Amino acid sequence: MALGGYMPTSRRDFLKVSAVGGAAAAILGFDLAPAYAQLRTLKIARAKETRSLCPYCAVGCGVLIYTIGDGAKNVTPQVVHVEGDPDHPTNRGTLCPKGASLEQDIMNDRRLLKPQVRRPGGTDWEDISWDKAIEEIARKVKDTRDATFIEKDANGATVNRCEGIAFTGGCTDTNEFNMLVVKSMRSLGVVYLENQARV
């Protein structure tokens, strides 16, 4: 019985019709290559291409991120495709399964878009503003440095070091960013510095 003017179709019937249609197109001489080519390029035809790096491991593979959005003030660009960058010297267009799934991470509706904090003794995460997060981090860094700063060692030599803070850099950090981080950490007296790319 037809519902809403449509005949119910089983999966088997659909496959039969598809096979017959494809055979008819081949017999009658229709060239389907342009249609298939259009189908493949349609997804990113209007998209903006942005080069980036995969954030997962120390390899630092290059990725191409395709977004759709005209750049208007109230339009949020939407990621429609992520692929390996064929011009990148590290991965030459290939991506591991984690890198290939970047689109799912970016477009995930559970992705956090604002800072959260769980207070001591609390069980729930609380949304806070970026200004509040920066203020709290700065306060904790200052308090930790004051509590763990060592001006002189056991022999009386001036060392001016802070042993209560450590910093680990990421594999996708640029050389310029790493230079600024090292200068900042050294100015605090931090001696425990590491980078994921060395691990």
MITOR-752269 format. One record per residue (C-alpha): residue number from 1; residue in one letter; z, y, x. Coordinates in nm, 4 decimals, always signed. Example, Ala and Ser with C-alpha at 12.3 -4.5 7.8 and 13.67 -1.06 7.14 Angstrom:
<pts>
PT   num   residu          w          v          u
PT     1        A    +0.7800    -0.4500    +1.2300
PT     2        S    +0.7140    -0.1060    +1.3670
</pts>
This chain:
<pts>
PT   num   residu          w          v          u
PT     1        M    +0.0000    +0.0000    +0.0000
PT     2        A    -0.0920    +0.3434    +0.1368
PT     3        L    +0.1846    +0.5966    +0.1861
PT     4        G    +0.0891    +0.9632    +0.1779
PT     5        G    -0.2820    +0.8810    +0.1923
PT     6        Y    -0.2544    +0.6743    +0.5123
PT     7        M    -0.3061    +0.3031    +0.5439
PT     8        P    -0.0287    +0.1235    +0.7323
PT     9        T    -0.1646    +0.0019    +1.0666
PT    10        S    -0.0172    -0.2645    +1.2860
PT    11        R    -0.0243    -0.2496    +1.6620
PT    12        R    -0.2776    -0.5341    +1.6649
PT    13        D    -0.5107    -0.3450    +1.4270
PT    14        F    -0.4850    -0.0326    +1.6414
PT    15        L    -0.5792    -0.2262    +1.9558
PT    16        K    -0.8748    -0.3885    +1.7765
PT    17        V    -1.0082    -0.0520    +1.6580
PT    18        S    -0.9593    +0.0995    +2.0050
PT    19        A    -1.1457    -0.1863    +2.1729
PT    20        V    -1.4327    -0.1679    +1.9232
PT    21        G    -1.4555    +0.2116    +1.9637
PT    22        G    -1.4593    +0.1860    +2.3441
PT    23        A    -1.7267    -0.0859    +2.3352
PT    24        A    -1.9384    +0.1190    +2.0929
PT    25        A    -1.9139    +0.4244    +2.3190
PT    26        A    -2.0211    +0.2164    +2.6186
PT    27        I    -2.3116    +0.0547    +2.4285
PT    28        L    -2.4392    +0.3840    +2.2885
PT    29        G    -2.4298    +0.5398    +2.6352
PT    30        F    -2.1522    +0.7952    +2.5942
PT    31        D    -2.0151    +0.9091    +2.9306
PT    32        L    -1.6348    +0.9186    +2.8920
PT    33        A    -1.5674    +1.0345    +3.2512
PT    34        P    -1.5587    +1.4092    +3.1616
PT    35        A    -1.3195    +1.3398    +2.8757
PT    36        Y    -1.0886    +1.1402    +3.1010
PT    37        A    -1.1080    +1.4116    +3.3708
PT    38        Q    -1.0207    +1.6788    +3.1140
PT    39        L    -0.7317    +1.4668    +2.9936
PT    40        R    -0.5917    +1.4410    +3.3488
PT    41        T    -0.6187    +1.8140    +3.4293
PT    42        L    -0.5056    +1.9471    +3.0924
PT    43        K    -0.1345    +1.9057    +3.1648
PT    44        I    -0.1286    +2.1557    +3.4522
PT    45        A    -0.4440    +2.3562    +3.3809
PT    46        R    -0.2551    +2.6747    +3.2818
PT    47        A    +0.0543    +2.6085    +3.4923
PT    48        K    +0.1833    +2.8136    +3.7846
PT    49        E    +0.2240    +2.6146    +4.1071
PT    50        T    +0.5373    +2.6728    +4.3157
PT    51        R    +0.6121    +2.5056    +4.6486
PT    52        S    +0.9675    +2.3868    +4.7020
PT    53        L    +1.1776    +2.1210    +4.8761
PT    54        C    +1.3396    +1.8137    +4.7302
PT    55        P    +1.7199    +1.8679    +4.7297
PT    56        Y    +1.8321    +1.5075    +4.7626
PT    57        C    +1.8437    +1.3835    +5.1223
PT    58        A    +1.8027    +1.5065    +5.4772
PT    59        V    +1.4287    +1.4321    +5.4886
PT    60        G    +1.3361    +1.7596    +5.3141
PT    61        C    +1.0147    +1.6483    +5.1406
PT    62        G    +0.7830    +1.9150    +5.0054
PT    63        V    +0.7248    +1.9265    +4.6289
PT    64        L    +0.4924    +2.1163    +4.3982
PT    65        I    +0.6561    +2.2353    +4.0759
PT    66        Y    +0.4270    +2.3331    +3.7876
PT    67        T    +0.5642    +2.5697    +3.5245
PT    68        I    +0.4162    +2.7117    +3.2055
PT    69        G    +0.5186    +3.0624    +3.1008
PT    70        D    +0.3338    +3.3912    +3.1185
PT    71        G    +0.6091    +3.5766    +3.3044
PT    72        A    +0.6969    +3.7989    +3.0085
PT    73        K    +1.0480    +3.9370    +2.9956
PT    74        N    +1.1778    +3.7104    +2.7184
PT    75        V    +0.9874    +3.3964    +2.8197
PT    76        T    +1.1646    +3.1270    +3.0202
PT    77        P    +0.9171    +2.9276    +3.2299
PT    78        Q    +0.9244    +2.5561    +3.1545
PT    79        V    +0.8643    +2.2885    +3.4148
PT    80        V    +0.5871    +2.0537    +3.3018
PT    81        H    +0.5163    +1.8544    +3.6179
PT    82        V    +0.6557    +1.7829    +3.9661
PT    83        E    +0.4660    +1.6059    +4.2429
PT    84        G    +0.4689    +1.5665    +4.6204
PT    85        D    +0.3074    +1.8411    +4.8277
PT    86        P    +0.0047    +1.6916    +5.0071
PT    87        D    +0.0067    +1.9780    +5.2608
PT    88        H    +0.3707    +1.9257    +5.3626
PT    89        P    +0.4009    +1.7665    +5.7105
PT    90        T    +0.7052    +1.5581    +5.6233
PT    91        N    +0.5944    +1.3598    +5.3195
PT    92        R    +0.2199    +1.4421    +5.2879
PT    93        G    +0.2290    +1.4198    +4.9102
PT    94        T    +0.4524    +1.1166    +4.8689
PT    95        L    +0.7931    +1.1163    +4.6999
PT    96        C    +1.0645    +0.8564    +4.6661
PT    97        P    +1.1856    +0.7662    +4.3129
PT    98        K    +1.4597    +1.0296    +4.3240
PT    99        G    +1.2182    +1.3033    +4.4279
PT   100        A    +0.9641    +1.1902    +4.1698
PT   101        S    +1.2273    +1.2289    +3.8958
PT   102        L    +1.2966    +1.5976    +3.9694
PT   103        E    +1.1347    +1.7120    +3.6445
PT   104        Q    +1.3877    +1.5064    +3.4485
PT   105        D    +1.6738    +1.6704    +3.6384
PT   106        I    +1.5386    +2.0221    +3.5892
PT   107        M    +1.4685    +1.9756    +3.2169
PT   108        N    +1.7843    +1.7751    +3.1443
PT   109        D    +1.9745    +1.9184    +2.8472
PT   110        R    +2.3022    +1.8222    +3.0204
PT   111        R    +2.2219    +2.0290    +3.3307
PT   112        L    +2.4950    +2.2817    +3.4081
PT   113        L    +2.3726    +2.6414    +3.4043
PT   114        K    +2.7019    +2.8208    +3.4665
PT   115        P    +3.0101    +2.7669    +3.6838
PT   116        Q    +3.2888    +2.5496    +3.5521
PT   117        V    +3.6455    +2.4975    +3.6700
PT   118        R    +3.9140    +2.2427    +3.5890
PT   119        R    +4.2533    +2.3991    +3.6346
PT   120        P    +4.5375    +2.2091    +3.8075
PT   121        G    +4.6843    +1.9576    +3.5629
PT   122        G    +4.4017    +2.0146    +3.3160
PT   123        T    +4.1736    +1.7522    +3.1676
PT   124        D    +3.8835    +1.9696    +3.0468
PT   125        W    +3.6260    +2.1797    +3.2285
PT   126        E    +3.6251    +2.5514    +3.1466
PT   127        D    +3.3175    +2.7769    +3.1624
PT   128        I    +3.3657    +3.0873    +3.3759
PT   129        S    +3.1376    +3.3724    +3.4799
PT   130        W    +2.9626    +3.3885    +3.8175
PT   131        D    +3.1715    +3.6951    +3.9107
PT   132        K    +3.4926    +3.5102    +3.8262
PT   133        A    +3.3793    +3.2039    +4.0269
PT   134        I    +3.2995    +3.4143    +4.3354
PT   135        E    +3.6309    +3.5972    +4.3029
PT   136        E    +3.8284    +3.2711    +4.2789
PT   137        I    +3.6430    +3.1121    +4.5725
PT   138        A    +3.7025    +3.4205    +4.7872
PT   139        R    +4.0736    +3.4184    +4.6991
PT   140        K    +4.1103    +3.0475    +4.7855
PT   141        V    +3.9244    +3.0926    +5.1172
PT   142        K    +4.1490    +3.3859    +5.2101
PT   143        D    +4.4694    +3.2015    +5.1130
PT   144        T    +4.3646    +2.8828    +5.2972
PT   145        R    +4.2656    +3.0748    +5.6093
PT   146        D    +4.5951    +3.2671    +5.6122
PT   147        A    +4.7925    +2.9435    +5.5728
PT   148        T    +4.6067    +2.7408    +5.8372
PT   149        F    +4.4963    +2.9974    +6.0972
PT   150        I    +4.6000    +2.9140    +6.4553
PT   151        E    +4.6074    +3.2079    +6.6930
PT   152        K    +4.7346    +3.0246    +7.0028
PT   153        D    +4.7392    +2.6566    +7.0969
PT   154        A    +5.0351    +2.4611    +7.2407
PT   155        N    +4.9618    +2.5945    +7.5914
PT   156        G    +4.9635    +2.9564    +7.4769
PT   157        A    +4.5867    +3.0024    +7.5074
PT   158        T    +4.4248    +3.2226    +7.2414
PT   159        V    +4.2051    +3.0037    +7.0168
PT   160        N    +4.1794    +3.1985    +6.6862
PT   161        R    +4.0721    +2.9031    +6.4780
PT   162        C    +4.1075    +2.7938    +6.1169
PT   163        E    +4.1510    +2.4198    +6.0759
PT   164        G    +4.2004    +2.4219    +5.6975
PT   165        I    +3.8364    +2.4886    +5.6075
PT   166        A    +3.5205    +2.2897    +5.6818
PT   167        F    +3.1584    +2.3659    +5.5966
PT   168        T    +2.8670    +2.1276    +5.5447
PT   169        G    +2.5146    +2.2678    +5.5200
PT   170        G    +2.2367    +2.1177    +5.3107
PT   171        C    +1.9103    +1.9665    +5.4305
PT   172        T    +1.7021    +2.2219    +5.2403
PT   173        D    +1.8752    +2.5260    +5.3912
PT   174        T    +1.6466    +2.7486    +5.5942
PT   175        N    +1.7144    +2.8353    +5.9579
PT   176        E    +1.7896    +3.1924    +5.8522
PT   177        F    +2.0440    +3.0760    +5.5935
PT   178        N    +2.2066    +2.8417    +5.8457
PT   179        M    +2.2305    +3.1245    +6.1003
PT   180        L    +2.4101    +3.3459    +5.8463
PT   181        V    +2.6426    +3.0615    +5.7441
PT   182        V    +2.7370    +2.9799    +6.1041
PT   183        K    +2.8046    +3.3478    +6.1807
PT   184        S    +3.0167    +3.3786    +5.8647
PT   185        M    +3.2125    +3.0601    +5.9306
PT   186        R    +3.2700    +3.1457    +6.2973
PT   187        S    +3.3958    +3.4901    +6.1954
PT   188        L    +3.6577    +3.3125    +5.9817
PT   189        G    +3.7519    +3.0911    +6.2772
PT   190        V    +3.6156    +2.7736    +6.1141
PT   191        V    +3.5532    +2.5039    +6.3749
PT   192        Y    +3.4529    +2.2116    +6.1506
PT   193        L    +3.0831    +2.2787    +6.0895
PT   194        E    +2.8269    +2.0130    +6.0037
PT   195        N    +2.4868    +1.9855    +5.8422
PT   196        Q    +2.3506    +1.7111    +5.6202
PT   197        A    +2.0264    +1.7028    +5.8191
PT   198        R    +2.2204    +1.5757    +6.1235
PT   199        V    +2.3959    +1.2937    +5.9375
</pts>
